[in-house]
Amino acid sequence: MWTRIFHINDTIWALIIPNYLMNAFNVLLVRNYFKNNIPDAIIESAQIDGAGEGRILFRIMLPLAVPVSVTVGLFSGLAYWNDWINALYYIESPKLYGIQNLLIRMMNNIQFLSSGQNAGLLGNSIIALPSNGIRMALAVIGIMPILIIFPFLQKYLIKGVVIGAVKG
């Protein structure tokens, strides 16, 4: 429905916008972070000094919100990276398929070729495909970028999740 409202079918935005608009956890995480960790005194002192709303947001609030921004970005990025069903629904152009969608299609093709129902398609010789080895190789390829990026963002992720939690 969102993709029809915004006219974003068969674009990359069909995969990105619903994840941001529909994720209540991210909204609650950011709200709790701002409510519990940024004192009202900072905002009041900036207003007394003559800062407008835009300057307060971009010069004071957002620099203080780096941990929660990285946390929300990482959670959204992981959700986008692992999401293949939305691409199946909203994307028709093969050049816009994500890696997970391509991996699912490749595994389905391998499973189809290794099944006995398609002997007529392959001719008289049936090829033995190492489906488990290919599946594991595809899983490693799919997770490799996350394994490379995660160590650099781990310190912000822990700060954003723990600090944004309810204080006792």
C-alpha positions in Angstrom: 0.0 0.0 0.0 2.8 2.4 0.9 4.5 1.7 -2.5 1.3 2.6 -4.3 0.7 5.8 -2.3 4.3 7.0 -3.0 4.5 5.6 -6.5 7.7 3.8 -5.8 7.1 0.3 -7.2 10.1 -1.2 -8.9 12.5 1.3 -7.3 15.0 0.9 -4.5 12.8 3.2 -2.4 10.1 0.4 -2.2 12.6 -1.5 0.0 13.9 1.3 2.1 10.9 3.5 3.0 8.6 0.8 4.4 11.3 -0.3 6.8 11.7 3.2 8.2 8.1 4.2 8.3 6.8 0.9 9.8 9.4 0.2 12.5 8.0 1.2 15.8 11.0 -0.2 17.7 13.2 2.4 16.2 10.8 5.2 17.0 10.6 4.0 20.7 14.4 3.6 20.9 15.1 7.1 19.6 12.3 8.6 21.8 13.7 7.0 24.9 17.2 8.0 24.1 16.3 11.7 23.6 14.0 11.7 26.7 16.4 10.0 29.1 19.8 11.2 27.9 19.6 14.8 26.6 18.8 17.2 29.5 16.2 19.9 28.9 18.8 22.4 30.3 20.9 22.0 27.2 18.0 23.0 25.0 16.9 25.8 27.2 20.4 27.3 27.4 20.7 27.1 23.6 17.3 28.9 23.3 18.5 31.6 25.7 21.6 32.0 23.6 19.4 32.7 20.6 19.6 29.5 18.7 16.6 28.6 16.6 15.0 25.2 16.3 17.1 24.2 13.3 20.4 25.1 14.9 19.4 23.3 18.1 18.5 20.2 16.1 21.6 20.1 13.9 24.3 21.6 16.2 23.2 20.1 19.6 20.7 17.3 19.4 22.1 15.2 16.4 25.7 15.2 17.6 24.6 14.0 21.0 22.5 11.3 19.3 25.3 9.5 17.4 25.0 6.2 19.3 21.2 5.9 18.8 21.6 7.0 15.1 24.2 4.3 14.5 22.0 1.8 16.3 18.9 2.6 14.3 21.0 2.6 11.1 22.5 -0.7 11.9 19.2 -2.3 12.7 17.6 -0.9 9.6 20.5 -1.9 7.5 20.4 -5.5 8.8 16.7 -5.6 8.2 17.1 -4.3 4.7 20.1 -6.7 4.0 18.2 -9.8 5.2 14.9 -8.8 3.6 14.2 -10.8 0.4 10.4 -11.1 0.6 9.7 -7.4 0.0 12.0 -7.5 -3.1 10.0 -10.4 -4.3 6.8 -8.4 -3.9 7.8 -4.9 -5.1 10.7 -5.3 -7.4 10.3 -6.5 -11.0 13.6 -5.4 -12.5 16.4 -8.0 -12.0 19.0 -5.2 -11.8 17.4 -4.0 -8.5 17.4 -7.4 -6.8 19.3 -7.5 -3.5 21.9 -10.1 -2.7 19.5 -12.1 -0.5 16.9 -12.3 -3.3 19.6 -13.4 -5.7 20.8 -16.1 -3.3 17.2 -17.4 -2.8 16.7 -17.6 -6.5 20.1 -19.4 -7.0 19.2 -21.9 -4.3 15.8 -22.5 -5.8 17.4 -23.1 -9.2 19.9 -25.5 -7.7 17.2 -27.4 -6.0 15.1 -27.6 -9.2 18.1 -28.9 -11.2 19.0 -31.5 -8.6 15.4 -32.8 -8.4 14.5 -35.8 -10.5 11.5 -34.2 -12.1 13.6 -32.3 -14.7 15.4 -35.3 -16.2 14.0 -34.4 -19.6 15.5 -30.9 -19.4 19.0 -32.1 -18.8 19.0 -34.9 -21.4 20.2 -38.3 -20.6 23.0 -37.3 -18.2 21.9 -36.1 -14.8 24.4 -33.7 -13.2 25.1 -34.2 -9.5 25.2 -30.7 -8.0 26.8 -30.2 -4.5 23.7 -28.4 -3.2 24.7 -28.2 0.5 28.2 -26.9 -0.3 26.8 -24.3 -2.6 24.2 -23.2 0.0 26.9 -22.8 2.7 29.1 -20.8 0.3 26.1 -18.6 -0.6 25.4 -18.1 3.1 29.0 -17.0 3.8 28.9 -14.6 0.8 25.7 -13.1 2.1 27.0 -12.5 5.6 30.5 -11.4 4.8 29.7 -7.6 4.4 27.9 -7.6 7.8 30.9 -9.3 9.4 33.2 -6.7 8.0 31.1 -3.7 9.0 29.9 -4.8 12.5 33.2 -4.5 14.5 33.5 -0.9 13.5 29.9 0.0 14.7 29.8 -2.3 17.8 30.8 0.4 20.3 28.0 2.7 19.1 25.5 -0.1 19.0 26.0 -1.1 22.6 25.8 2.5 23.8 22.7 3.2 21.8 20.8 0.1 23.0 21.9 0.3 26.6 21.6 4.1 27.1 18.3 4.3 25.3 16.8 1.7 27.6 14.7 2.6 30.6 16.7 3.9 33.4 16.0 2.6 36.9 
